[in-house]
Amino acid sequence: MDDFQEIKARSLGGIGSLLMRQVVTKLIFLLANIALARLLAPQIFGVFAIVSFIVQFFSIFGEVGLGAALIQKKDQLEQCELSSIFWFQQAIAWGMALILIFTAPLLVTFYPSLPPVGVWLVRAMAVSLVVSSLKSVPILQLERNLDFKRIAWIDIAESVSFHAVAVGMAFAGFGVWSFVVAAICRSVSSVAAVFTCSRWRPGFEFDFASVLQLLRFGLPYQGNNIMAFVKDAVTPIFVGIYAGAAAVGYINWAKSFAFAPLMLSEVFGKVAFPSFSRIQDDHLLLARTVERSIRMMTLILFPVTGLMIALGPDLIHVLYTDKWLPALHTYYLFCFSPLTLGILLPMYSAILALGKSKIILVMTTVLVIMEWGFGAVFVVKFGFVGIAMTQPITSISFCYIYKYVLERSGIKISIWANILAQLLSSLFIGTAVHYVAGAYSATVVNVVSCFIMGLILYAATLFIIGTKLVYEFKD
């Protein structure tokens, strides 16, 4: 129990540090995204999304899950083991970058809507792939040790460097190059920050047996990441080819706007896997921890997402301008993800902590089939909004799939009992704010006032129907 209390204290401290990070980085992202949305056309966002996808495609297949294997491993890590992993990943990163550089002319031919400069955009992004690989092992050591204070500062440095360069270059008229140069600057600043915060340095030693041992967990885990990547690839691959770069720009913008409430879930996701891995043998404790995580995450995600749905058109009008309104219905559908992620992420982290990476791979494969099967059909029939129509189907389905998998492993989780009060309160305040906002013109003052009024009303409602939740959150 003492070990658990220490893990709990370090995890909560990590959540605090990462929450601070998220507040800062999300504020930077929000302000920069508003500026970029005003300065650049949707097609430019789409071009960068397609170029990023091409580079990430090679990056994700170059990864072999060794990072997750390092975090999940119970035993102490040796210097030889860490150095071997570092050099192994360097070899893969350089190989992927060289392939990208030489095949870029062929790759961009799949996208008629890309400008001629697309070849050099891909080659420039390959540079960031190599640079970013340098930080892989030291940043994973920080995560394994739950040293999230340093990680928070590293992430802030990344965010500042990327968005400062992107906005500055966009204002100067560099178009899509604003994103590409910003991505390279982000990689360089991130590596510098990581090696400043970490004392670890790679040694000139390599033991393939150490790498092979970690690959037994890493390969199935990375297979899951690859399938998740393929799932999301329906937008840059199918929509990019079928509907063009502008449609991709609308979709990516709608997704990033809808996913804004995921600040807490991103923090939780970084902390949950290493923390849950430390208590994986105590099934009852793990089950109660997952349920409490669901309660606390939905306590925040439900009302914030509900208010963003209620105020969607007004927020777009005052922040991003009406040129983004064609993506409004896409945005509404993407909001199903933040509504359900507070339920899904704790269960997913628990499954992974139990070492069930192969089961996760199977489930992700099913998700890919659903996303591509439904998504492609919906896009052909309804236009680019069809890609978001899969969100309600997959989100709700996987709540029950994850629950079933945990129960088969002896982890019994109740969903409805842990979300009902938050859900009812959020529905009430979302409806009330929607009607109040409709009675006034869309101005910054009115939108902010409605949002604050909704949060106050939510707190009051929750005190009436879910008092215990409020005190639990305070504790």
Residue pairs with C-beta under 8 A, 6 or more apart in sequence:
3 278
4 278
4 279
4 282
4 285
7 146
7 275
7 278
7 279
8 275
10 146
11 146
11 271
11 275
13 146
13 148
13 149
14 146
14 147
14 148
14 149
14 270
14 271
15 148
15 267
15 268
15 271
17 148
17 149
17 151
17 152
18 148
18 151
18 152
18 155
18 266
18 267
18 270
18 271
19 263
19 264
19 267
20 152
21 151
21 152
21 153
21 155
21 156
21 267
22 263
22 264
22 266
22 267
23 263
24 156
24 159
25 155
25 156
25 159
26 260
26 263
28 159
28 160
28 163
29 159
29 163
30 260
31 163
32 163
32 164
32 166
32 167
33 256
34 319
34 320
35 167
35 170
35 171
36 45
36 166
36 167
36 170
36 178
37 45
37 253
37 319
37 320
37 321
37 324
38 320
38 321
39 167
39 170
39 171
40 170
40 175
40 178
41 246
41 249
41 323
42 246
42 249
42 250
42 253
42 323
42 324
43 113
43 244
43 245
43 246
43 249
44 175
44 176
44 249
45 248
45 249
45 252
45 253
46 113
46 240
46 244
46 245
46 246
46 247
46 248
46 249
46 250
46 252
47 113
47 114
47 115
47 118
47 121
47 176
47 245
47 249
48 121
48 176
48 179
48 180
49 235
49 236
49 240
49 245
49 248
49 249
49 252
50 111
50 114
50 118
50 236
50 240
50 245
50 248
51 114
51 118
51 121
51 122
51 125
51 176
51 180
52 125
52 179
52 183
53 233
53 236
53 237
53 240
54 100
54 107
54 108
54 122
54 125
54 236
55 100
55 122
55 125
55 126
55 128
55 129
56 229
57 229
57 233
58 96
58 97
58 99
58 100
58 129
59 96
59 129
60 222
60 225
60 226
60 229
61 96
61 226
62 92
62 93
62 95
62 96
63 89
63 92
63 222
63 225
64 88
64 92
64 215
64 218
64 219
64 222
65 215
65 217
65 218
65 219
65 220
65 221
65 222
65 223
65 225
65 357
66 85
66 88
66 89
66 211
66 214
66 215
66 218
67 136
67 140
67 218
68 217
68 218
68 221
68 222
68 273
68 352
68 357
69 214
69 215
69 216
69 217
69 218
69 221
70 77
70 82
70 85
70 137
70 140
70 141
70 144
70 214
71 140
71 143
71 144
71 273
71 274
71 277
72 217
72 273
72 277
72 352
72 353
72 355
73 214
73 217
77 141
77 144
78 210
79 203
79 205
80 203
80 205
80 207
80 210
81 207
81 210
81 214
82 137
82 141
82 200
82 202
83 202
83 203
83 204
83 205
83 206
84 205
84 206
84 207
84 208
84 210
84 211
85 136
85 137
85 210
85 211
85 214
86 136
86 137
86 202
87 202
87 206
88 206
88 211
89 133
89 136
89 137
90 133
90 134
92 133
93 129
93 130
93 132
93 133
94 130
96 126
96 129
97 126
97 127
97 129
97 130
100 107
100 122
100 123
100 125
100 126
100 129
101 123
101 126
104 118
104 119
104 120
104 122
104 123
104 126
105 119
107 122
108 114
108 118
108 119
108 122
110 241
111 118
111 240
111 241
111 245
112 241
112 244
113 240
113 244
113 245
113 246
114 245
115 176
117 176
121 176
121 177
121 180
124 180
124 181
124 184
125 180
125 183
125 184
127 184
127 187
128 183
128 184
128 186
128 187
131 184
131 187
131 188
131 191
132 187
132 190
132 191
134 191
134 194
134 195
135 190
135 191
135 194
135 195
137 200
137 202
138 194
138 195
138 197
138 198
138 200
139 151
139 154
139 194
139 198
141 198
141 200
142 148
142 150
142 151
142 197
142 198
143 151
143 270
143 274
144 274
146 271
146 274
146 275
148 270
148 271
150 197
150 198
151 270
153 193
153 197
154 190
154 193
154 194
154 197
157 189
157 190
157 192
157 193
158 186
158 189
158 190
158 193
160 189
161 182
161 185
161 186
161 188
161 189
161 190
162 182
162 183
162 185
162 186
163 182
165 178
165 181
165 182
165 185
165 186
166 178
166 179
166 181
166 182
167 178
168 178
169 177
169 178
169 181
169 182
170 178
174 181
195 201
217 355
217 357
220 357
220 358
220 360
220 361
221 352
221 357
221 360
221 361
223 357
223 361
224 357
224 360
224 361
224 364
227 361
227 364
227 365
227 367
227 368
228 364
228 367
228 368
230 368
230 372
231 364
231 367
231 368
231 371
231 372
232 371
234 371
234 372
234 375
234 376
234 387
235 248
235 251
235 252
235 387
236 248
238 372
238 375
238 376
238 379
239 247
239 248
239 251
239 379
239 384
239 387
240 247
240 248
242 379
242 380
243 379
243 383
243 384
247 383
247 384
248 384
250 324
250 326
250 327
250 330
250 384
251 327
251 330
251 384
251 387
251 388
253 320
253 324
253 327
254 327
254 328
254 330
254 331
254 334
254 388
255 330
255 334
255 388
257 315
257 316
257 320
257 331
257 334
258 308
258 331
258 332
258 334
258 335
258 337
258 338
259 334
259 337
259 338
260 308
260 338
261 300
261 301
261 304
261 305
261 308
261 338
262 301
262 337
262 338
262 341
264 297
264 300
264 301
264 342
265 297
265 301
265 338
265 341
265 342
265 345
268 293
268 297
268 345
268 346
268 349
269 345
269 349
272 293
272 345
272 346
272 349
272 350
272 353
273 349
273 352
273 353
276 286
276 289
276 290
276 349
276 350
276 352
276 353
277 353
279 285
279 286
279 289
279 353
280 286
280 353
280 354
280 355
283 409
283 410
283 411
286 350
286 353
286 411
287 406
287 411
287 412
287 413
290 346
290 347
290 349
290 350
290 406
290 411
290 413
291 346
291 413
291 414
291 418
292 472
293 345
293 346
294 342
294 343
294 346
294 347
294 413
294 415
294 418
294 419
295 418
295 419
295 422
295 469
295 472
296 472
296 473
297 341
297 342
297 343
297 345
297 346
298 342
298 343
298 418
298 419
298 422
298 423
299 422
299 462
299 469
299 473
300 342
301 338
301 339
301 341
301 342
302 339
302 342
302 419
302 422
302 423
302 425
302 426
303 422
303 425
303 426
303 429
303 430
303 454
303 455
303 458
304 338
305 335
305 338
305 339
305 426
306 426
306 427
306 429
306 430
306 454
307 429
307 430
307 433
307 450
307 451
307 454
307 455
308 315
308 335
309 332
309 335
309 430
310 430
310 431
310 433
310 434
310 437
310 450
310 454
311 433
311 434
311 437
311 447
311 450
311 451
312 328
312 331
312 332
313 325
313 328
313 442
314 437
314 442
314 446
314 447
314 450
315 447
316 322
316 324
316 325
316 328
316 331
317 325
317 442
318 442
318 443
318 444
318 447
327 385
329 385
329 388
330 384
330 385
330 387
330 388
331 388
332 388
333 385
333 388
333 389
333 391
333 392
334 388
334 391
335 391
336 391
336 392
336 395
336 396
337 391
337 395
339 395
340 395
340 396
340 398
340 399
341 395
342 419
343 399
343 415
343 419
344 395
344 398
344 399
344 402
347 399
347 402
347 403
347 406
347 413
348 360
348 402
350 406
350 411
351 359
351 360
351 402
351 405
351 406
351 409
352 360
354 409
354 411
356 405
356 409
359 405
363 398
363 401
363 402
363 405
366 401
367 394
367 398
370 390
370 393
370 394
370 397
371 390
371 394
374 389
374 390
374 393
375 386
375 387
375 389
375 390
377 386
378 385
378 386
378 387
378 389
378 390
379 386
379 387
380 386
382 389
399 415
403 413
403 415
406 412
406 413
407 413
421 462
421 465
421 466
421 469
422 462
422 466
422 469
424 465
425 458
425 461
425 462
425 465
425 466
426 458
428 457
428 461
429 454
429 455
429 457
429 458
429 461
430 454
432 454
432 457
433 450
433 451
433 453
433 454
433 457
436 450
436 453
437 446
437 447
437 450
440 446
459 470
462 469
462 470
463 470
